[in-house]
Amino acid sequence: MSDLFSELFLGALLFGAMTAAVPLLLAGLGEQISEKAGVLNIGIEGMMIFGAYTGFVGAYYSGSLWFGFLTGALGGAVVASIMVLLCVRIGLNQIVIGIGLTLGFDGLTALLHHFQFSRTYPRLAAAEITAIPLLSDIPVIGPAFFRHHLLVYLAVLLVGVMVYVYRRTQLGLNLQAAGDKPAALDVAGVDVVRTRTVAVLSTGVLAGLGGAYLADVGAGIFVPFITNGAGFLGIVLAMLARGRPLWVLLGALVFGLCLSLTTALQVAGINIPTDVIQMIPFLAVMAMLVIFGRRSQLPAALGIPYVRGAR
């Protein structure tokens, strides 16, 4: 039991939590944009898994992680464009289409992986680490939080950017209005469909980027169903955050710690059934929903297609 409080164990646990939190953070921030604009993007899991696949393929054949991130973001945008066409433009049910996209791209990526790599399961080289001077030398905390790939720091920086966009820019106001009172936004001369289109495509880019990070940096390999519900955790984060990007970051760290704990406890040889350990992240989700879910405020027009002139 003393191994649980050793410096090595705690450092590895926190490092794993940070690594696991980044895909959740990107997915949660993306979902938050979509929900603010009034689109419930249940298909974010499909965007993540396709981004993971295209990101891995791009990095594997090019030898560049950054090219993999680019192809992963584009892969997520491709799935998001289908969501835009069917839900934002045509006005079909967002939940049904989202579930269909998730199931469809889960199966498609598994099939593509089988035909492309068969049973070889190639791996990528370890990602390059960027250490922040001075901060990375702090015991336990330094290696855990300040020795990561550059994309990790950019993802955290994105939280501040989104806070500024939501509070200080016209784009932030347009997103808020598209989700709360789309008719009023239309009267003001702003195209609601275009605003929601940009929001959903942005969600796809961030979700695909999160999937690419998961495959290229977090795991260094792509396996079918690698996201394992990370997109749905992103939806929960976005709903509980109530429009606050900083809350998405904090929630991602909590869930990331739970995911890291499932691995750390098994490595430490703690005598707890594996099924119980693997339940920890989902128990944390239920606890968060019970504690904060009742006070969450969702946009009034969330999930409702906008048709000009309709009541």
Protein Blocks (a to p, Z undefined) as FASTA:
>chain_A
ZZmmgmklmmmmmmmmmmmmmmmmmmmmmmmmmmmnopacfklmmmmmmmmmmmmmmmmm
nopaklmmmmmmmmmmmmmmmmmmmmmmnopafklmmmmmmmmmmmmmmmmmmmmnomno
padddddddddehjlmpghjlmmmmoccfklmmmmmmmmmmmmmmmmmmklmmmmmmmmm
mmlmmmnopafklmmmmmmmmmmmmmmmmmmmmmmmmnopacehklnomlmmmmmmmmmn
nopaklmmmmmmmmmmmmmmmmmmmmnopacdfklmmmmmmmmmmmmmmmmmmmpccdfk
goiacdehiZZ
